[in-house]
Amino acid sequence: MRTATAFALLLLAAGCGRPPGEEEVARARERAEDAAAKLMGALFQELQDALAGGRPEQAIDVCAGTAPVIAKRIGEETGVVVRRTSLQYRNEANAPDEYERAWLEKAAAAAASATGTAEAVELPDGTWELRYMRPVQLAEMCTTCHGEAHQIPPAVGEAIARRYPGDRATGFKPGDLRGAISVRVPFE
């Protein structure tokens, strides 16, 4: 009996099972917002560069190959997991998890008024993490790959069809909710 009590006290002292306090959540949210901003900034720059090169189909390579590398680098630098996700994803690796899907469905219903959220969530093992979701509205330049059929140049449409035969990430208008940046921040 003493061993079980001592173990329970040790777990409590280590923070296991204890919800994070307001200050911990605020610090974690700052880390999440920083990681999301870094990903969006770097990705936006890469996409602008690809589109400025006169071959818009290169933007597909940025989203498919460069974006995950950028996200991984930012995650390693900041100690978080940062990624892009959407209900209408192009790449299976960007499919939403259960938490992300629920948030995206609510955000889609809210349309243009969707805002970012941060929430401390208890994991099955009793630890906690911050789940941060930042909405991504479709920018004008993104209609080249994600817009309505008449906005997508034939070479881009062909490149999308080759790389993503089951593509479901088109039909958007500027300002539409395209998806979200999802960040997971572990509490220490």
C-alpha positions as CSV (number, residue, x, y, z in Angstrom):
1,M,0.0,0.0,0.0
2,R,2.8,2.4,0.9
3,T,4.5,1.7,-2.5
4,A,1.3,2.7,-4.4
5,T,0.9,5.9,-2.3
6,A,4.5,6.8,-2.9
7,F,4.1,6.1,-6.6
8,A,1.0,8.3,-6.8
9,L,2.8,11.1,-5.0
10,L,5.7,10.8,-7.3
11,L,3.5,11.1,-10.3
12,L,1.7,14.1,-8.9
13,A,5.1,15.8,-8.1
14,A,6.2,15.1,-11.7
15,G,3.1,16.8,-13.0
16,C,1.6,13.7,-14.5
17,G,-2.2,14.0,-14.5
18,R,-2.1,17.6,-13.4
19,P,-3.8,20.0,-15.8
20,P,-1.5,22.9,-16.8
21,G,-2.0,26.3,-15.2
22,E,-2.8,29.5,-17.0
23,E,0.8,30.6,-17.2
24,E,1.8,27.3,-18.7
25,V,-1.0,27.5,-21.2
26,A,0.0,31.1,-22.1
27,R,3.6,30.1,-22.7
28,A,2.6,27.1,-24.8
29,R,0.2,29.2,-26.9
30,E,3.1,31.7,-27.6
31,R,5.2,28.8,-28.8
32,A,2.4,27.5,-30.9
33,E,1.6,30.9,-32.4
34,D,5.4,31.4,-33.2
35,A,5.7,28.0,-34.9
36,A,2.5,28.6,-37.0
37,A,3.7,32.1,-38.0
38,K,7.1,30.7,-39.0
39,L,5.5,28.0,-41.1
40,M,3.1,30.4,-42.8
41,G,5.8,32.9,-43.5
42,A,8.3,30.5,-45.0
43,L,5.6,28.7,-47.0
44,F,4.2,31.9,-48.4
45,Q,7.6,33.0,-49.5
46,E,8.4,29.7,-51.2
47,L,5.1,29.8,-53.0
48,Q,5.6,33.4,-54.1
49,D,9.0,32.5,-55.5
50,A,7.6,29.4,-57.3
51,L,4.8,31.4,-58.9
52,A,7.1,34.3,-59.8
53,G,9.3,31.9,-61.8
54,G,6.6,31.6,-64.5
55,R,5.9,28.0,-63.9
56,P,2.9,27.8,-61.5
57,E,3.1,24.0,-61.4
58,Q,6.2,24.4,-59.3
59,A,4.0,25.5,-56.5
60,I,2.7,22.0,-56.3
61,D,6.2,20.8,-55.6
62,V,6.5,23.5,-52.8
63,C,3.3,22.3,-51.1
64,A,4.1,18.6,-51.6
65,G,7.9,18.5,-50.9
66,T,9.1,21.8,-49.4
67,A,6.3,22.5,-46.9
68,P,6.8,19.2,-44.9
69,V,10.5,19.9,-44.7
70,I,9.9,23.4,-43.4
71,A,7.4,22.1,-40.9
72,K,9.8,19.5,-39.6
73,R,12.6,22.0,-39.3
74,I,10.4,24.5,-37.4
75,G,9.1,21.7,-35.2
76,E,12.7,20.6,-34.3
77,E,13.7,24.2,-33.6
78,T,10.7,25.0,-31.4
79,G,10.0,21.6,-29.8
80,V,6.5,21.3,-31.2
81,V,4.7,19.4,-33.9
82,V,3.5,21.8,-36.6
83,R,1.6,20.8,-39.8
84,R,-1.0,21.8,-42.3
85,T,-4.4,20.0,-42.4
86,S,-7.7,20.4,-44.1
87,L,-11.0,18.7,-44.7
88,Q,-10.3,18.9,-48.4
89,Y,-6.7,17.8,-48.4
90,R,-4.7,16.9,-51.4
91,N,-2.0,14.8,-49.7
92,E,-3.0,11.9,-47.4
93,A,-0.3,13.0,-45.0
94,N,-2.3,16.1,-44.3
95,A,-5.5,14.3,-43.4
96,P,-6.9,15.7,-40.1
97,D,-6.8,13.7,-36.9
98,E,-10.0,13.4,-34.8
99,Y,-9.3,16.7,-32.9
100,E,-8.4,18.6,-36.1
101,R,-11.4,17.3,-38.0
102,A,-13.8,18.4,-35.2
103,W,-12.2,21.9,-35.2
104,L,-12.2,22.2,-39.0
105,E,-15.9,21.2,-39.2
106,K,-16.8,24.0,-36.6
107,A,-14.5,26.5,-38.4
108,A,-16.1,25.6,-41.8
109,A,-19.5,26.3,-40.3
110,A,-18.3,29.6,-39.0
111,A,-16.9,30.4,-42.4
112,A,-15.1,33.8,-42.5
113,S,-15.4,34.4,-38.8
114,A,-13.3,31.3,-37.9
115,T,-10.6,32.2,-35.4
116,G,-7.7,30.3,-34.0
117,T,-8.0,28.4,-30.8
118,A,-5.7,27.0,-28.1
119,E,-6.8,24.3,-25.7
120,A,-5.0,22.2,-23.1
121,V,-5.9,18.5,-23.8
122,E,-5.3,15.5,-21.7
123,L,-3.8,12.6,-23.5
124,P,-4.7,8.9,-22.9
125,D,-1.5,8.4,-20.9
126,G,-2.4,11.2,-18.4
127,T,-0.1,13.8,-19.8
128,W,-1.2,17.1,-21.3
129,E,-0.5,19.0,-24.5
130,L,-1.7,22.3,-26.0
131,R,-3.7,21.9,-29.3
132,Y,-3.5,25.0,-31.3
133,M,-5.4,25.6,-34.6
134,R,-4.9,28.6,-36.8
135,P,-7.3,29.0,-39.7
136,V,-5.9,29.4,-43.2
137,Q,-8.0,31.4,-45.6
138,L,-7.2,30.9,-49.3
139,A,-5.1,33.8,-50.7
140,E,-5.6,35.1,-54.2
141,M,-2.4,33.5,-55.5
142,C,-3.5,30.1,-54.3
143,T,-6.4,30.0,-56.8
144,T,-3.8,28.8,-59.4
145,C,-3.8,25.4,-57.7
146,H,-6.8,25.4,-55.4
147,G,-9.3,27.7,-57.2
148,E,-12.3,26.8,-59.4
149,A,-11.7,24.7,-62.5
150,H,-11.6,27.8,-64.8
151,Q,-8.8,29.4,-62.7
152,I,-6.4,26.5,-62.8
153,P,-4.1,26.6,-65.8
154,P,-4.0,23.3,-67.8
155,A,-0.4,22.5,-67.0
156,V,-1.2,22.9,-63.3
157,G,-4.3,20.8,-63.6
158,E,-2.3,18.0,-65.3
159,A,0.4,18.2,-62.7
160,I,-2.1,17.9,-59.9
161,A,-3.9,15.0,-61.6
162,R,-0.6,13.1,-62.0
163,R,0.6,13.6,-58.5
164,Y,-2.8,13.5,-56.7
165,P,-5.3,11.4,-58.7
166,G,-7.9,11.6,-55.9
167,D,-7.4,15.3,-55.4
168,R,-10.2,17.1,-53.4
169,A,-8.5,20.4,-52.8
170,T,-10.0,22.6,-55.5
171,G,-13.1,24.7,-55.9
172,F,-12.0,27.4,-53.4
173,K,-12.4,31.2,-53.7
174,P,-10.2,33.8,-52.1
175,G,-11.1,34.1,-48.5
176,D,-12.5,30.6,-48.2
177,L,-11.3,28.5,-45.3
178,R,-8.7,26.3,-46.9
179,G,-7.7,24.5,-43.8
180,A,-5.5,25.1,-40.7
181,I,-2.1,25.1,-39.3
182,S,-2.2,22.6,-36.4
183,V,0.4,22.8,-33.6
184,R,0.8,20.4,-30.7
185,V,2.9,21.7,-27.8
186,P,3.8,19.2,-25.0
187,F,3.6,20.5,-21.4
188,E,6.7,19.7,-19.4
